Structures are given as structure tokens and as C-alpha cells.
């Protein structure tokens, strides 16, 4: 997982991680398959993950598969998502998790990430485009 979150604030560390990525990529003999987890569990919470920012440095003619298509679609979606649909303190309903209270909402990677404290299942971080949250009356 490059770059590591602890490297974001240190330009030298970011450069080192970029070099590590380059070394890893150039070791491939014929083909290289890069994957990433759509959702990751960290400290008991599931949260969406995004592909490494270092992938943007790879020339488009060298990349095939669905990542580039998703990246292009994600760019268009990012332009569309400008304002949050949800606000802190708003009550919402999810088909599986039930009713809850929005604790945080932010735009990230072209989608809105909503942190909701659900009455039945506790705290969940959801991508608004996939969660289909219903806003309830205040």
C-alpha cells in the first residue's frame, strides 16, 4: 500500500515511496497486475479505499484493463459531486443498518464519504453513491 499514510506530510518520505513503487513495477518480467481492495477494514471499521496516487504517474498507453476506465469515469463523477448531500446531525436510514445519525460527511475521490452512527450496528463509513441513504425529516 503505497504511499503509506504516514508519508503524506514528509516530501522525502513520499519520494522514497515513489521510488519503491517504481522499483516494484520495473521488476515485472512480462506482465504486471495491480489490484486494490475496494473496501478495507481498519480498527474494526470498514471504509472505502482508493487506488494509489502513484498510479497516475504511469503513462496511459502502458495501462490496460478496468482501472483506467474507472479512473476516467471517477474524474467525471468528481466534477458532478461538488456539494455534500448529507450534513452533520442529519438523520438517515439505510436498508440494512437501519436508522442513524450523520457524524461526518466529506467529499473524497469524487464521492461523498458519510460516517453514520447507526442505532443498531454502531459507526459505519459509507460511500454515498453506493449506500443509498435515505434522508429523514429533522
QUIQUI-V23320 format. One record per residue. N is the residue number from 0. SS is DSSP state (A for helix, B for strand, O for the rest). PHI is phi in whole degrees, -180 to 180 (999 if undefined). D_FIRST is the distance of its C-alpha to the first C-alpha in whole Angstrom. Layout:
BEGIN
n ss phi d_first
N SS PHI D_FIRST
N SS PHI D_FIRST
END
This chain:
BEGIN
n ss phi d_first
0 O 999 0
1 O -123 4
2 O -81 6
3 O -74 6
4 A -58 9
5 A -72 12
6 A -91 12
7 O -58 13
8 O -91 16
9 O -123 17
10 A -57 17
11 A -65 17
12 A -66 14
13 A -62 12
14 A -63 15
15 A -64 13
16 A -68 10
17 A -64 11
18 A -64 13
19 A -61 11
20 A -62 9
21 A -60 13
22 A -60 14
23 A -61 12
24 A -66 13
25 A -80 17
26 O -84 17
27 O -65 17
28 O -84 21
29 O -114 22
30 O -137 19
31 O -131 16
32 O -111 14
33 O -107 11
34 O -131 10
35 O -151 9
36 O -82 10
37 O -65 13
38 B -126 13
39 B -129 12
40 B -103 14
41 B -134 14
42 O 53 17
43 O 86 19
44 B -109 18
45 B -88 17
46 B -145 15
47 B -68 14
48 O -118 10
49 O -123 10
50 O -61 9
51 O -57 7
52 A -65 11
53 A -67 10
54 A -64 12
55 A -66 15
56 A -80 16
57 O -80 16
58 O -58 20
59 A -56 21
60 A -69 23
61 A -96 21
62 O -111 19
63 O -126 20
64 O 88 20
65 A -84 19
66 A -61 16
67 A -63 19
68 A -64 21
69 A -67 19
70 A -62 18
71 A -65 22
72 A -65 23
73 A -62 20
74 A -63 22
75 A -66 25
76 A -65 24
77 A -62 23
78 A -66 27
79 A -74 28
80 O -88 26
81 O -112 28
82 O -118 29
83 O -68 28
84 O -86 30
85 O -122 30
86 O -132 31
87 O -58 31
88 O 91 34
89 O -77 34
90 B -90 35
91 B -137 33
92 B -131 33
93 B -118 31
94 O -57 32
95 O -99 30
96 O -87 30
97 B 87 33
98 B -90 34
99 B -160 32
100 B -120 32
101 B -70 29
102 B -100 28
103 B -157 25
104 B -147 25
105 B -150 23
106 B -87 22
107 B -151 18
108 O 62 17
109 O 85 21
110 B -132 21
111 B -95 22
112 B -100 21
113 B -115 23
114 B -99 23
115 B -124 26
116 B -95 28
117 B -87 30
118 O -62 33
119 O -91 33
120 O -118 29
121 B 87 28
122 B -81 25
123 B -137 23
124 B -106 20
125 B -130 21
126 B -86 21
127 A -58 24
128 A -67 24
129 A -105 24
130 A -77 25
131 O 51 29
132 O -73 30
133 B -100 34
134 B -78 35
135 O -101 38
136 O -65 41
137 O -73 41
END
